[in-house]
Each structure stands twice: as structure tokens, then as C-alpha cells.
Amino acid sequence: PQVQACIGIERKLLNLFEGGCHMPLGAYAIEENGTYKFWVSKAEDADQIPQRLYMESNSPEGMAEKALAILNANVLKGKNIFI
């Protein structure tokens, strides 16, 4: 059931973005000791530095929707740094 819930979070986010194989989007969810952990990386195109998000919850419900809202709000956009 935990694996099914984790896959459900990942697939839900992909569906919410209406993404396919060519969308620069990565989503990974795991469950550890009753806590769901979710990592997301999303870029507008392949040349852009992606936004990254990490979140935790005691329930998988609503995690994909919350991640979508945060990424769409652009609150994670930072400055490009060239070294």
C-alpha cells in the first residue's frame, strides 16, 4: 500500500501538469516510518535551471496538488549563478 501511494503521488503530479515523456519534470516519493517524502524538479524547458521542491506529510493525500500550487506560484525561483 505504501508503494502504491508513492506512485500515486508521482503520477498525480505528472497528470496535473499534463506532462509526458518530454516534459522536464522529475518526481520521486517514498514513505519512511509513516512519513511521506516527496522530491520534485521542474523546468520550463531543457535549457532552464529547474525549480526544486522537497516536502513531507503524514498522508499522501493532497501532496501532488500542494506541489503543483507551490511550483506554479514561482515561489522557488531564484537567481542563476554562474561560476
C-alpha positions in Angstrom: 0.0 0.0 0.0 2.8 2.5 0.7 4.5 1.9 -2.7 1.1 2.3 -4.4 0.5 5.6 -2.5 4.0 6.9 -3.5 3.5 6.0 -7.2 0.1 7.7 -6.9 1.7 10.9 -5.7 4.2 10.9 -8.6 1.6 10.1 -11.3 -0.9 12.6 -9.9 1.7 15.4 -10.2 2.5 14.4 -13.8 -1.2 14.3 -14.7 -1.8 17.8 -13.1 1.0 19.2 -15.2 -0.4 17.3 -18.3 3.1 16.1 -18.8 4.6 13.4 -20.9 7.9 11.8 -21.6 9.4 15.1 -22.9 8.4 17.4 -20.1 11.4 18.3 -17.9 9.8 17.1 -14.7 11.1 14.7 -12.1 9.0 13.4 -9.1 10.1 10.9 -6.5 8.1 9.9 -3.4 8.9 7.5 -0.6 7.3 6.5 2.7 9.5 6.1 5.8 8.2 5.5 9.2 4.7 6.8 8.4 6.1 10.0 6.7 5.7 10.6 3.0 8.7 12.4 1.5 8.3 14.0 -2.0 11.0 15.5 -4.2 10.1 17.4 -7.3 12.3 19.1 -10.0 10.6 21.1 -12.8 11.9 23.3 -15.6 10.1 25.2 -18.3 12.5 23.8 -20.9 15.6 21.6 -21.1 17.9 24.7 -21.0 16.5 26.2 -17.8 17.8 25.6 -14.3 14.9 23.6 -12.7 12.9 24.6 -9.7 13.3 22.1 -6.9 10.9 21.2 -4.1 11.0 18.9 -1.1 8.1 18.3 1.1 6.9 15.9 3.9 3.5 14.8 5.1 1.9 12.2 7.3 -0.6 11.5 4.5 -0.1 11.2 0.7 -3.4 13.0 0.1 -3.1 16.4 -1.5 0.7 16.3 -1.8 0.7 16.5 -5.6 -1.8 19.3 -5.6 0.3 21.2 -3.0 3.5 20.7 -5.0 1.7 22.0 -8.1 0.5 25.1 -6.3 3.9 25.9 -5.0 5.6 25.4 -8.3 3.0 27.4 -10.2 3.3 30.3 -7.7 7.0 30.6 -8.7 8.0 31.0 -5.0 11.0 28.8 -5.6 12.5 30.9 -8.4 15.9 32.2 -7.5 18.8 33.8 -9.3 21.0 32.0 -11.8 24.6 31.7 -10.6 27.4 31.2 -13.0 30.7 30.0 -11.6 
